[in-house]
Amino acid sequence: MAADTAWRGNQKLAELNSVGKVELDISKADVLKAQAEVSANRALIGKCQITAPFSGRIAEQKAREQQYVQPGQALLEILDDSQLELEFIVPSRWLAWVRNGAAFQVNIDETGKTYPAKVQRIGARVDPISQSVKLTAVIDGRFSELVAGMSGKVLMAPPQR
């Protein structure tokens, strides 16, 4: 940086009593000013990079390059695909035997394959009209061909008595 070079040169000249105190102070002020500008620009650039709050896949880009956005405006829709969830309803009478962690299979329409899954949460309310309850489950394992939004059939049966 030129201001830094000038200041160092003036420091050497000051040691030889070949530069005035005012010139030395001005060159030091120029260095401090340049450092402040660099810091301000780094802060500005820091606002140009946004880190996602979690790892995932981009589902939708809501803002484009060179587009001005307001603070708080969504730029991307990111899906956390580390654990793919399944949501489905079952008859409420299944509450007699369905438990968290229960293993079952799910056949995914888009792939034509069957995958292992396990119950993660059981709904807190029974729908009185349909007499059903919502279950949430997760695919048990990582399968690269699966993506959010796929559909399929749950293969679950009561335990044999």
DSSP file (Angstrom, degrees, kcal/mol; ACC not computed):
  #  RESIDUE AA STRUCTURE BP1 BP2  ACC     N-H-->O    O-->H-N    N-H-->O    O-->H-N    TCO  KAPPA ALPHA  PHI   PSI    X-CA   Y-CA   Z-CA
    1    1 A M     >        0   0    0      0, 0.0     4,-1.8     0, 0.0     3,-0.2   0.000 360.0 360.0 360.0 134.7    0.0    0.0    0.0
    2    2 A A  H  >  +     0   0    0      1,-0.2     4,-2.5     2,-0.2     5,-0.2   0.859 360.0  54.4 -63.6 -40.1    1.4    3.4   -1.1
    3    3 A A  H  > S+     0   0    0      1,-0.2     4,-2.2     2,-0.2    28,-0.3   0.896 108.7  49.7 -63.5 -39.0    0.6    5.2    2.2
    4    4 A D  H  > S+     0   0    0      2,-0.2     4,-2.4     1,-0.2    -1,-0.2   0.908 111.0  49.1 -66.1 -41.8    2.4    2.6    4.2
    5    5 A T  H  X S+     0   0    0     -4,-1.8     4,-2.3     1,-0.2    -2,-0.2   0.910 111.4  49.4 -63.7 -43.4    5.5    2.8    2.0
    6    6 A A  H  X S+     0   0    0     -4,-2.5     4,-2.4     2,-0.2    -1,-0.2   0.899 111.2  49.7 -63.2 -40.6    5.5    6.7    2.2
    7    7 A W  H  X S+     0   0    0     -4,-2.2     4,-2.3    20,-0.3    -2,-0.2   0.924 110.8  48.7 -66.2 -44.1    5.2    6.5    6.0
    8    8 A R  H  X S+     0   0    0     -4,-2.4     4,-2.1     2,-0.2    -1,-0.2   0.915 112.1  49.9 -61.3 -41.7    8.0    4.0    6.4
    9    9 A G  H  X S+     0   0    0     -4,-2.3     4,-2.2     1,-0.2    -2,-0.2   0.914 110.7  49.2 -61.9 -42.2   10.2    6.2    4.1
   10   10 A N  H  X S+     0   0    0     -4,-2.4     4,-2.3     2,-0.2    -1,-0.2   0.840 107.1  55.9 -67.0 -32.7    9.3    9.3    6.2
   11   11 A Q  H  X S+     0   0    0     -4,-2.3     4,-1.8     2,-0.2    -1,-0.2   0.926 109.2  46.4 -63.3 -43.3   10.2    7.3    9.4
   12   12 A K  H  X S+     0   0    0     -4,-2.1     4,-1.0     1,-0.2    -2,-0.2   0.904 112.9  49.7 -64.8 -40.1   13.7    6.6    8.0
   13   13 A L  H  <>S+     0   0    0     -4,-2.2     5,-3.4     1,-0.2     6,-0.4   0.867 107.3  55.2 -65.7 -34.9   14.1   10.2    6.9
   14   14 A A  H ><5S+     0   0    0     -4,-2.3     3,-1.5     1,-0.2    -1,-0.2   0.867 101.9  56.8 -65.6 -35.8   13.0   11.3   10.4
   15   15 A E  H 3<5S+     0   0    0     -4,-1.8    -1,-0.2     1,-0.3    -2,-0.2   0.819 111.3  43.9 -62.8 -29.1   15.8    9.2   11.9
   16   16 A L  T 3<5S-     0   0    0     -4,-1.0    -1,-0.3    -3,-0.3    -2,-0.2   0.305 115.6-118.3 -96.0   8.0   18.2   11.2    9.8
   17   17 A N  T < 5S+     0   0    0     -3,-1.5    -3,-0.2    -5,-0.1    -2,-0.1   0.868  80.2 123.9  55.1  39.4   16.4   14.5   10.6
   18   18 A S      < +     0   0    0     -5,-3.4     2,-0.3    -8,-0.1    -4,-0.2   0.306  60.1  52.7-111.5   7.5   15.6   14.9    6.9
   19   19 A V  S    S-     0   0    0     -6,-0.4     2,-0.1    -9,-0.1    -2,-0.1  -0.992  82.8-113.1-141.2 148.7   11.8   15.3    7.2
   20   20 A G     >  -     0   0    0     -2,-0.3     4,-2.0     1,-0.1     5,-0.2  -0.401  24.4-117.7 -80.3 158.5    9.6   17.5    9.3
   21   21 A K  H  > S+     0   0    0      1,-0.2     4,-2.6     2,-0.2     5,-0.2   0.857 114.4  56.1 -61.4 -37.1    7.3   16.3   12.1
   22   22 A V  H  > S+     0   0    0      2,-0.2     4,-2.5     1,-0.2    -1,-0.2   0.926 107.5  47.3 -63.6 -45.5    4.2   17.5   10.2
   23   23 A E  H  > S+     0   0    0      2,-0.2     4,-2.3     1,-0.2    -1,-0.2   0.898 112.5  50.3 -63.0 -40.3    5.1   15.5    7.1
   24   24 A L  H  X S+     0   0    0     -4,-2.0     4,-2.0     2,-0.2    -2,-0.2   0.925 112.3  46.7 -63.1 -45.2    5.7   12.4    9.3
   25   25 A D  H  X S+     0   0    0     -4,-2.6     4,-2.4     1,-0.2    -2,-0.2   0.882 111.4  51.7 -65.3 -38.8    2.4   12.8   11.1
   26   26 A I  H  X S+     0   0    0     -4,-2.5     4,-2.2     2,-0.2    -1,-0.2   0.919 109.8  48.7 -64.5 -43.1    0.5   13.4    7.8
   27   27 A S  H  X S+     0   0    0     -4,-2.3     4,-1.7     2,-0.2   -20,-0.3   0.878 111.7  49.8 -66.6 -35.7    2.0   10.2    6.3
   28   28 A K  H  X S+     0   0    0     -4,-2.0     4,-2.3     2,-0.2    -2,-0.2   0.912 110.1  50.7 -66.4 -41.3    1.0    8.2    9.5
   29   29 A A  H  X S+     0   0    0     -4,-2.4     4,-2.4     1,-0.2    -2,-0.2   0.870 107.5  53.9 -62.8 -37.2   -2.5    9.7    9.3
   30   30 A D  H  X S+     0   0    0     -4,-2.2     4,-2.4     2,-0.2    -1,-0.2   0.893 108.4  49.6 -63.5 -39.3   -2.7    8.5    5.6
   31   31 A V  H  X S+     0   0    0     -4,-1.7     4,-2.5   -28,-0.3    -2,-0.2   0.939 111.8  47.4 -64.4 -47.1   -1.7    5.0    6.7
   32   32 A L  H  X S+     0   0    0     -4,-2.3     4,-2.2     1,-0.2    -2,-0.2   0.886 111.8  51.0 -62.4 -38.8   -4.4    5.0    9.4
   33   33 A K  H  X S+     0   0    0     -4,-2.4     4,-2.1     2,-0.2    -1,-0.2   0.923 110.7  48.2 -64.0 -44.4   -7.0    6.3    6.9
   34   34 A A  H  X S+     0   0    0     -4,-2.4     4,-2.2     1,-0.2    -2,-0.2   0.896 110.9  51.1 -63.7 -40.3   -6.1    3.6    4.4
   35   35 A Q  H  X S+     0   0    0     -4,-2.5     4,-2.4     1,-0.2    -1,-0.2   0.890 109.2  51.0 -64.2 -38.8   -6.3    0.9    7.1
   36   36 A A  H  X S+     0   0    0     -4,-2.2     4,-2.5     2,-0.2    -2,-0.2   0.898 109.5  50.1 -64.8 -40.0   -9.8    2.2    8.1
   37   37 A E  H  X S+     0   0    0     -4,-2.1     4,-2.4     2,-0.2    -2,-0.2   0.896 110.1  50.3 -64.8 -40.0  -10.9    2.1    4.5
   38   38 A V  H  X S+     0   0    0     -4,-2.2     4,-2.4     2,-0.2    -2,-0.2   0.926 111.6  48.3 -63.2 -44.4   -9.7   -1.5    4.1
   39   39 A S  H  X S+     0   0    0     -4,-2.4     4,-2.3     2,-0.2    -2,-0.2   0.910 111.4  49.8 -62.3 -42.6  -11.5   -2.5    7.3
   40   40 A A  H  X S+     0   0    0     -4,-2.5     4,-2.1     1,-0.2    -1,-0.2   0.911 111.7  48.3 -63.2 -42.0  -14.7   -0.8    6.1
   41   41 A N  H  X S+     0   0    0     -4,-2.4     4,-2.7     2,-0.2    -1,-0.2   0.874 109.6  52.6 -67.3 -36.5  -14.5   -2.6    2.8
   42   42 A R  H  X S+     0   0    0     -4,-2.4     4,-2.4     2,-0.2    -1,-0.2   0.914 109.3  49.8 -63.7 -41.7  -13.9   -5.9    4.5
   43   43 A A  H  X S+     0   0    0     -4,-2.3     4,-0.9     2,-0.2    -2,-0.2   0.908 111.8  48.4 -62.2 -41.3  -17.0   -5.4    6.6
   44   44 A L  H >< S+     0   0    0     -4,-2.1     3,-0.7     1,-0.2     4,-0.4   0.920 112.2  48.0 -64.9 -44.4  -19.0   -4.6    3.5
   45   45 A I  H >< S+     0   0    0     -4,-2.7     3,-1.7     1,-0.2     4,-0.5   0.866 103.7  62.8 -64.2 -35.9  -17.7   -7.6    1.7
   46   46 A G  H >< S+     0   0    0     -4,-2.4     3,-0.7     1,-0.3    -1,-0.2   0.796  98.8  55.6 -59.2 -28.4  -18.5   -9.7    4.7
   47   47 A K  T << S+     0   0    0     -4,-0.9    -1,-0.3    -3,-0.7    -2,-0.2   0.600  97.0  65.7 -78.6 -11.0  -22.2   -8.8    4.2
   48   48 A C  T <  S+     0   0    0     -3,-1.7     2,-0.5    -4,-0.4    -1,-0.2   0.610  92.0  68.3 -87.2 -12.6  -22.0  -10.2    0.7
   49   49 A Q    <   -     0   0    0     -3,-0.7     2,-0.5    -4,-0.5    -1,-0.1  -0.937  65.1-171.1-111.7 125.4  -21.5  -13.8    1.8
   50   50 A I        -     0   0    0     -2,-0.5     2,-0.4     0, 0.0    -3,-0.1  -0.962  10.2-149.8-119.5 128.4  -24.3  -15.5    3.6
   51   51 A T        -     0   0    0     -2,-0.5    -2,-0.0     1,-0.0     0, 0.0  -0.818  22.4-118.2 -98.5 133.9  -23.9  -18.9    5.2
   52   52 A A        -     0   0    0     -2,-0.4     3,-0.0     1,-0.1    -1,-0.0  -0.370  18.6-126.4 -66.1 147.6  -26.9  -21.2    5.4
   53   53 A P  S    S+     0   0    0      0, 0.0     2,-0.3     0, 0.0    -1,-0.1   0.635  89.3   8.9 -72.7 -12.1  -28.0  -22.1    8.9
   54   54 A F  S    S-     0   0    0     25,-0.0     2,-0.2     0, 0.0    -2,-0.0  -0.981  87.1 -91.1-158.6 161.1  -27.7  -25.8    8.1
   55   55 A S        +     0   0    0     -2,-0.3     2,-0.3    -3,-0.0    27,-0.3  -0.508  67.2 112.4 -74.0 145.3  -26.5  -28.2    5.4
   56   56 A G        -     0   0    0     -2,-0.2     2,-0.4    24,-0.2    24,-0.2  -0.968  61.3 -70.1 178.4-163.7  -29.0  -29.1    2.8
   57   57 A R  E     -A   79   0A   0     22,-2.5    22,-3.0    -2,-0.3     2,-0.5  -0.927  42.6-112.7-119.9 143.3  -30.1  -28.9   -0.8
   58   58 A I  E     +A   78   0A   0     -2,-0.4    20,-0.2    20,-0.2     3,-0.1  -0.623  32.9 175.3 -76.8 121.5  -31.4  -25.8   -2.6
   59   59 A A  E     +     0   0A   0     18,-3.5     2,-0.3    -2,-0.5    -1,-0.2   0.770  68.3   5.6 -94.4 -32.7  -35.1  -26.3   -3.4
   60   60 A E  E     -A   77   0A   0     17,-1.4    17,-2.9     0, 0.0     2,-0.7  -0.972  59.2-139.9-155.8 136.5  -35.8  -22.8   -4.8
   61   61 A Q  E     +A   76   0A   0     -2,-0.3    15,-0.2    15,-0.2     3,-0.1  -0.884  21.2 177.8 -96.5 116.2  -33.8  -19.7   -5.6
   62   62 A K        +     0   0    0     13,-2.6     2,-0.3    -2,-0.7    14,-0.2   0.603  65.1  40.7 -97.7 -13.9  -35.9  -16.7   -4.6
   63   63 A A  S    S-     0   0    0     12,-1.4     2,-0.2    10,-0.0    -1,-0.1  -0.970  72.9-144.3-133.6 150.3  -33.4  -13.9   -5.5
   64   64 A R    >   -     0   0    0     -2,-0.3     3,-1.7     1,-0.1    -2,-0.0  -0.643  35.3 -76.0-110.3 166.2  -31.1  -13.6   -8.5
   65   65 A E  T 3  S+     0   0    0      1,-0.3    -1,-0.1    -2,-0.2     3,-0.1  -0.283 117.0  16.3 -57.7 145.4  -27.6  -12.2   -8.9
   66   66 A Q  T 3  S+     0   0    0      1,-0.2     2,-0.4    -3,-0.1    -1,-0.3   0.488  95.1 131.0  68.1   5.0  -27.4   -8.4   -9.0
   67   67 A Q    <   -     0   0    0     -3,-1.7     2,-0.4     1,-0.0    -1,-0.2  -0.737  57.2-130.1 -90.0 135.0  -30.8   -8.1   -7.4
   68   68 A Y        -     0   0    0     -2,-0.4     2,-0.3    -3,-0.1    -4,-0.1  -0.678  28.8-170.1 -81.8 135.7  -31.2   -5.9   -4.4
   69   69 A V        -     0   0    0     -2,-0.4     3,-0.1    -6,-0.1     6,-0.0  -0.905  19.7-119.8-126.1 156.1  -33.0   -7.5   -1.5
   70   70 A Q    >   -     0   0    0     -2,-0.3     3,-2.2     1,-0.1     2,-0.0  -0.610  44.4 -86.8 -89.6 152.0  -34.3   -6.2    1.8
   71   71 A P  T 3  S+     0   0    0      0, 0.0    -1,-0.1     0, 0.0     3,-0.1  -0.362 117.8  21.0 -56.7 134.2  -33.1   -7.4    5.2
   72   72 A G  T 3  S+     0   0    0      1,-0.3     2,-0.2    -3,-0.1     3,-0.0   0.285  90.0 134.6  89.3 -10.2  -35.0  -10.5    6.2
   73   73 A Q    <   -     0   0    0     -3,-2.2    -1,-0.3     1,-0.1     2,-0.2  -0.535  62.8-110.5 -74.6 136.5  -36.1  -11.3    2.6
   74   74 A A        +     0   0    0     -2,-0.2     3,-0.1     1,-0.2    -1,-0.1  -0.457  34.0 178.8 -68.1 134.0  -35.7  -15.0    1.7
   75   75 A L        +     0   0    0      1,-0.4   -13,-2.6    -2,-0.2   -12,-1.4   0.765  67.4   6.8-100.4 -39.5  -32.9  -15.7   -0.9
   76   76 A L  E     -A   61   0A   0    -15,-0.2     2,-0.6   -14,-0.2    -1,-0.4  -0.958  61.2-131.0-140.8 155.0  -33.2  -19.5   -1.1
   77   77 A E  E     -A   60   0A   0    -17,-2.9   -18,-3.5    -2,-0.3   -17,-1.4  -0.969  32.5-169.0-106.1 119.6  -35.3  -22.3    0.1
   78   78 A I  E     -A   58   0A   0     -2,-0.6     2,-0.5   -20,-0.2   -20,-0.2  -0.922   8.9-152.8-114.5 132.2  -33.1  -24.9    1.6
   79   79 A L  E     -A   57   0A   0    -22,-3.0   -22,-2.5    -2,-0.5     2,-1.0  -0.878  14.2-136.1-103.9 133.0  -34.2  -28.4    2.5
   80   80 A D        +     0   0    0     -2,-0.5     3,-0.4   -24,-0.2   -24,-0.2  -0.774  29.6 172.2 -83.8 103.7  -32.5  -30.4    5.2
   81   81 A D        +     0   0    0     -2,-1.0     3,-0.3     1,-0.2    -1,-0.1   0.117  45.8 106.5-102.7  21.9  -32.3  -33.8    3.5
   82   82 A S  S    S+     0   0    0      1,-0.3     2,-0.4   -27,-0.3    -1,-0.2   0.846  95.9  20.5 -68.7 -31.7  -30.1  -35.4    6.2
   83   83 A Q  S    S-     0   0    0     -3,-0.4     2,-0.5    57,-0.0    -1,-0.3  -0.936  81.7-145.3-136.1 114.2  -33.1  -37.4    7.4
   84   84 A L        -     0   0    0     -2,-0.4    55,-2.3    -3,-0.3     2,-0.3  -0.665  20.1-147.8 -81.5 126.4  -36.1  -37.7    5.0
   85   85 A E  E     -B  138   0B   0     -2,-0.5     2,-0.4    53,-0.2    53,-0.3  -0.662   6.8-153.9 -96.9 149.5  -39.4  -37.7    6.9
   86   86 A L  E     -B  137   0B   0     51,-3.0    51,-2.5    -2,-0.3     2,-0.4  -0.957   6.2-166.2-116.6 138.5  -42.5  -39.5    6.0
   87   87 A E  E     +B  136   0B   0     -2,-0.4     2,-0.3    49,-0.2    49,-0.2  -0.996  23.5 144.0-125.0 131.3  -46.0  -38.3    7.1
   88   88 A F  E     -B  135   0B   0     47,-2.1    47,-3.3    -2,-0.4     2,-0.4  -0.980  39.6-119.4-157.2 163.6  -49.0  -40.6    6.9
   89   89 A I  E     -B  134   0B   0     -2,-0.3    45,-0.2    45,-0.2    -2,-0.0  -0.862  24.1-175.2-112.5 148.3  -52.2  -41.4    8.7
   90   90 A V  E     -B  133   0B   0     43,-2.4    43,-2.5    -2,-0.4     5,-0.1  -0.904  40.9 -79.5-132.7 160.9  -53.2  -44.8   10.2
   91   91 A P  E >   -B  132   0B   0      0, 0.0     3,-2.0     0, 0.0    41,-0.3  -0.355  39.4-125.4 -60.3 141.5  -56.4  -46.0   11.8
   92   92 A S  G >  S+     0   0    0     39,-2.7     3,-1.8     1,-0.3     4,-0.2   0.757 106.9  70.6 -63.4 -23.9  -56.6  -44.8   15.4
   93   93 A R  G >  S+     0   0    0     38,-0.4     3,-1.3     1,-0.3    -1,-0.3   0.721  83.8  72.2 -65.6 -18.4  -57.0  -48.4   16.6
   94   94 A W  G X> S+     0   0    0     -3,-2.0     4,-2.8     1,-0.3     3,-2.2   0.663  73.5  84.0 -69.0 -14.9  -53.4  -49.0   15.6
   95   95 A L  G <4 S+     0   0    0     -3,-1.8    -1,-0.3     1,-0.3    -2,-0.2   0.721  76.3  71.7 -60.0 -19.0  -52.4  -46.9   18.7
   96   96 A A  G <4 S+     0   0    0     -3,-1.3    -1,-0.3    -4,-0.2    -2,-0.2   0.749 119.7  10.0 -67.7 -22.9  -52.8  -50.1   20.6
   97   97 A W  T <4 S+     0   0    0     -3,-2.2     2,-0.3    -4,-0.1    -2,-0.2   0.606  98.3 101.9-132.6 -19.2  -49.6  -51.4   19.1
   98   98 A V     <  +     0   0    0     -4,-2.8     2,-0.3     4,-0.0    24,-0.0  -0.553  47.8 176.5 -73.9 132.0  -47.7  -48.7   17.1
   99   99 A R    >   -     0   0    0     -2,-0.3     3,-2.0    22,-0.0    20,-0.3  -0.934  38.7 -88.5-131.9 155.3  -44.7  -47.3   19.1
  100  100 A N  T 3  S+     0   0    0     -2,-0.3    20,-0.2     1,-0.3     3,-0.1  -0.399 116.4  27.5 -58.1 138.0  -42.0  -44.8   18.5
  101  101 A G  T 3  S+     0   0    0     18,-2.9    -1,-0.3     1,-0.3     2,-0.1   0.337  83.2 150.1  88.8  -6.6  -39.0  -46.6   16.9
  102  102 A A    <   -     0   0    0     -3,-2.0    17,-2.3    16,-0.1    -1,-0.3  -0.400  41.6-133.3 -62.4 130.4  -41.2  -49.3   15.3
  103  103 A A  E     +C  118   0B   0     15,-0.2     2,-0.3    -2,-0.1    15,-0.2  -0.600  38.0 147.4 -87.5 146.2  -39.6  -50.5   12.1
  104  104 A F  E     -C  117   0B   0     13,-2.3    13,-2.5    -2,-0.2     2,-0.3  -0.908  39.4-104.3-158.0-177.1  -41.5  -50.9    8.8
  105  105 A Q  E     -CD 116 155B   0     50,-1.6    50,-3.2    -2,-0.3     2,-0.4  -0.864  19.9-159.7-118.6 152.9  -41.0  -50.7    5.1
  106  106 A V  E     -CD 115 154B   0      9,-2.3     9,-2.7    -2,-0.3     2,-0.6  -0.998   9.7-147.5-133.7 132.3  -42.1  -48.0    2.6
  107  107 A N  E     -CD 114 153B   0     46,-3.0    46,-2.7    -2,-0.4     2,-0.5  -0.884  17.0-146.6 -99.9 117.3  -42.4  -48.5   -1.2
  108  108 A I  E  >  - D   0 152B   0      5,-2.4     4,-2.4    -2,-0.6     5,-0.5  -0.731   2.6-150.1 -90.4 125.8  -41.5  -45.3   -3.0
  109  109 A D  T  4 S+     0   0    0     42,-2.5    -1,-0.1    -2,-0.5    43,-0.1   0.900  92.6  54.0 -59.5 -45.1  -43.5  -44.8   -6.3
  110  110 A E  T  4 S+     0   0    0     41,-0.6    -1,-0.2     1,-0.2    42,-0.1   0.797 121.2  28.7 -66.7 -29.7  -40.8  -42.8   -8.1
  111  111 A T  T  4 S-     0   0    0     -3,-0.4    -1,-0.2     2,-0.2    -2,-0.2   0.679  92.1-136.9-102.3 -21.4  -38.1  -45.4   -7.6
  112  112 A G     <  +     0   0    0     -4,-2.4     2,-0.2     1,-0.3    -3,-0.2   0.607  66.2 118.4  73.3  10.8  -40.2  -48.6   -7.4
  113  113 A K        -     0   0    0     -5,-0.5    -5,-2.4    -7,-0.0     2,-0.4  -0.699  62.9-125.4-110.4 161.7  -38.0  -49.7   -4.5
  114  114 A T  E     -C  107   0B   0     -2,-0.2    -7,-0.2    -7,-0.2    -9,-0.0  -0.876  26.8-170.3-106.7 138.5  -38.7  -50.5   -0.9
  115  115 A Y  E     -C  106   0B   0     -9,-2.7    -9,-2.3    -2,-0.4     2,-0.2  -0.927  25.3-108.8-129.1 150.2  -36.8  -48.8    1.9
  116  116 A P  E     +C  105   0B   0      0, 0.0    24,-2.5     0, 0.0     2,-0.3  -0.520  42.0 170.6 -76.1 146.6  -36.5  -49.3    5.7
  117  117 A A  E     -CE 104 139B   0    -13,-2.5   -13,-2.3    22,-0.3     2,-0.3  -0.945  18.7-151.0-146.7 166.0  -38.2  -46.7    7.9
  118  118 A K  E     -CE 103 138B   0     20,-2.0    20,-2.2    -2,-0.3   -15,-0.2  -0.998  29.1-103.0-145.0 146.3  -39.0  -46.2   11.6
  119  119 A V  E     + E   0 137B   0    -17,-2.3   -18,-2.9    -2,-0.3    18,-0.3  -0.432  35.8 173.5 -66.7 132.1  -41.7  -44.4   13.4
  120  120 A Q  E     +     0   0B   0     16,-3.1     2,-0.3     1,-0.4    17,-0.2   0.771  63.1  10.6-108.2 -42.0  -40.4  -41.1   14.9
  121  121 A R  E     - E   0 136B   0     15,-2.5    15,-2.8   -22,-0.1     2,-0.5  -0.997  57.5-147.9-142.8 145.1  -43.5  -39.4   16.3
  122  122 A I  E     - E   0 135B   0     -2,-0.3    13,-0.2    13,-0.2   -22,-0.0  -0.951  37.1-106.1-111.4 130.5  -47.1  -40.3   16.9
  123  123 A G  E     -     0   0B   0     11,-3.0    -1,-0.0    -2,-0.5    12,-0.0  -0.110  17.8-136.8 -53.7 150.6  -49.7  -37.6   16.6
  124  124 A A  E    S+     0   0B   0      1,-0.1     2,-0.4     2,-0.0    -1,-0.1   0.493  82.2  52.7 -88.9  -4.7  -51.2  -36.2   19.8
  125  125 A R  E     -     0   0B   0      9,-0.1     9,-0.5     2,-0.0     2,-0.5  -0.992  68.6-140.8-139.3 139.1  -54.7  -36.1   18.5
  126  126 A V  E     - E   0 133B   0     -2,-0.4     7,-0.2     7,-0.1     3,-0.0  -0.826  28.0-123.1 -93.5 132.8  -57.1  -38.6   16.9
  127  127 A D  E  >> - E   0 132B   0      5,-3.0     4,-1.9    -2,-0.5     5,-0.8  -0.674  20.7-154.4 -74.0 116.3  -59.3  -37.2   14.1
  128  128 A P  T  45S+     0   0    0      0, 0.0    -1,-0.2     0, 0.0    -2,-0.0   0.769  87.6  49.8 -69.1 -24.3  -62.8  -38.0   15.4
  129  129 A I  T  45S+     0   0    0      1,-0.1    -2,-0.0     3,-0.1    -3,-0.0   0.950 124.7  25.0 -78.2 -50.6  -64.4  -38.0   11.9
  130  130 A S  T  45S-     0   0    0      2,-0.1   -38,-0.2   -39,-0.0    -1,-0.1   0.571  96.5-134.7 -90.3  -8.1  -61.9  -40.3   10.1
  131  131 A Q  T  <5 +     0   0    0     -4,-1.9   -39,-2.7     1,-0.2   -38,-0.4   0.947  61.8 128.3  50.7  53.6  -60.8  -42.1   13.3
  132  132 A S  E   < -BE  91 127B   0     -5,-0.8    -5,-3.0   -41,-0.3     2,-0.3  -0.885  47.4-149.5-133.4 164.3  -57.2  -41.8   12.2
  133  133 A V  E     -BE  90 126B   0    -43,-2.5   -43,-2.4    -2,-0.3     2,-0.4  -0.983  21.6-118.2-135.9 146.2  -53.9  -40.5   13.7
  134  134 A K  E     -B   89   0B   0     -9,-0.5   -11,-3.0    -2,-0.3     2,-0.4  -0.690  26.9-166.2 -88.2 134.1  -50.9  -38.9   12.0
  135  135 A L  E     -BE  88 122B   0    -47,-3.3   -47,-2.1    -2,-0.4     2,-0.4  -0.917   6.8-156.6-115.2 145.7  -47.6  -40.7   12.2
  136  136 A T  E     +BE  87 121B   0    -15,-2.8   -16,-3.1    -2,-0.4   -15,-2.5  -0.986  21.2 169.1-119.7 133.3  -44.2  -39.2   11.3
  137  137 A A  E     -BE  86 119B   0    -51,-2.5   -51,-3.0    -2,-0.4     2,-0.4  -0.838  23.1-133.7-135.2 170.6  -41.4  -41.5   10.4
  138  138 A V  E     -BE  85 118B   0    -20,-2.2   -20,-2.0    -2,-0.3     2,-0.3  -0.964  28.0-106.5-128.5 148.1  -37.9  -41.3    8.9
  139  139 A I  E     - E   0 117B   0    -55,-2.3     2,-1.3    -2,-0.4   -22,-0.3  -0.577  36.0-130.8 -67.3 130.9  -36.1  -43.3    6.3
  140  140 A D  S    S+     0   0    0    -24,-2.5     2,-0.2    -2,-0.3    -1,-0.1  -0.681  74.6   5.7 -91.8  87.8  -33.7  -45.5    8.1
  141  141 A G  S    S-     0   0    0     -2,-1.3     2,-0.5   -26,-0.1    -2,-0.1  -0.694  91.3 -72.1 129.8 176.2  -30.4  -44.9    6.1
  142  142 A R        +     0   0    0     -2,-0.2     2,-0.4   -59,-0.1   -60,-0.1  -0.944  40.7 175.8-112.7 126.0  -29.1  -42.7    3.3
  143  143 A F    >   -     0   0    0     -2,-0.5     3,-1.9     1,-0.1    -2,-0.0  -0.955  19.9-154.8-132.2 111.2  -30.3  -43.4   -0.2
  144  144 A S  T 3  S+     0   0    0     -2,-0.4    -1,-0.1     1,-0.3    -2,-0.0   0.720  90.6  62.2 -62.8 -23.3  -29.0  -40.9   -2.8
  145  145 A E  T 3  S+     0   0    0      2,-0.0     2,-0.4   -34,-0.0    -1,-0.3   0.620  86.5  90.7 -79.4 -11.1  -32.0  -41.6   -5.2
  146  146 A L    <   +     0   0    0     -3,-1.9     2,-0.3   -35,-0.0    -3,-0.1  -0.698  52.9 176.0 -88.9 135.3  -34.5  -40.3   -2.7
  147  147 A V    >   -     0   0    0     -2,-0.4     3,-1.3   -63,-0.0    -2,-0.0  -0.945  39.3 -83.6-133.4 157.3  -35.5  -36.7   -2.7
  148  148 A A  T 3  S+     0   0    0     -2,-0.3     3,-0.1     1,-0.2   -67,-0.0  -0.248 109.0  35.6 -58.1 142.5  -38.1  -34.7   -0.7
  149  149 A G  T 3  S+     0   0    0      1,-0.3    -1,-0.2     0, 0.0     0, 0.0   0.302  79.4 134.7  97.8  -8.0  -41.6  -34.8   -2.0
  150  150 A M    <   -     0   0    0     -3,-1.3    -1,-0.3     1,-0.1     2,-0.3  -0.288  41.1-146.9 -69.2 161.4  -41.7  -38.3   -3.3
  151  151 A S        +     0   0    0     -3,-0.1   -42,-2.5   -65,-0.0   -41,-0.6  -0.817  26.7 139.8-126.6 167.2  -44.7  -40.5   -2.5
  152  152 A G  E     -D  108   0B   0    -44,-0.3     2,-0.4    -2,-0.3   -44,-0.2  -0.954  45.5 -70.7-177.0-164.9  -45.3  -44.1   -1.8
  153  153 A K  E     -D  107   0B   0    -46,-2.7   -46,-3.0    -2,-0.3     2,-0.4  -0.958  34.5-132.8-120.7 132.2  -47.0  -46.8    0.2
  154  154 A V  E     -D  106   0B   0     -2,-0.4     2,-0.8   -48,-0.2   -48,-0.2  -0.700  12.4-155.9 -83.2 130.4  -46.4  -47.7    3.8
  155  155 A L  E     +D  105   0B   0    -50,-3.2   -50,-1.6    -2,-0.4     2,-0.4  -0.823  39.2 139.1-108.9  90.6  -46.0  -51.4    4.4
  156  156 A M        +     0   0    0     -2,-0.8   -52,-0.1   -52,-0.2    -2,-0.1  -0.998  23.1 176.4-138.5 135.6  -46.9  -51.8    8.0
  157  157 A A        -     0   0    0     -2,-0.4     3,-0.1     3,-0.0    -2,-0.0  -0.970  37.9 -94.2-137.7 152.7  -48.9  -54.5    9.8
  158  158 A P        -     0   0    0      0, 0.0     3,-0.1     0, 0.0   -64,-0.0  -0.294  55.1 -91.7 -62.6 151.6  -49.8  -55.2   13.4
  159  159 A P        -     0   0    0      0, 0.0     2,-0.2     0, 0.0     0, 0.0  -0.299  46.0-101.1 -63.5 149.1  -47.6  -57.6   15.2
  160  160 A Q              0   0    0      1,-0.1    -3,-0.0    -3,-0.1     0, 0.0  -0.499 360.0 360.0 -71.4 137.4  -48.5  -61.3   15.0
  161  161 A R              0   0    0     -2,-0.2    -1,-0.1    -3,-0.1     0, 0.0   0.385 360.0 360.0-111.0 360.0  -50.2  -62.5   18.2
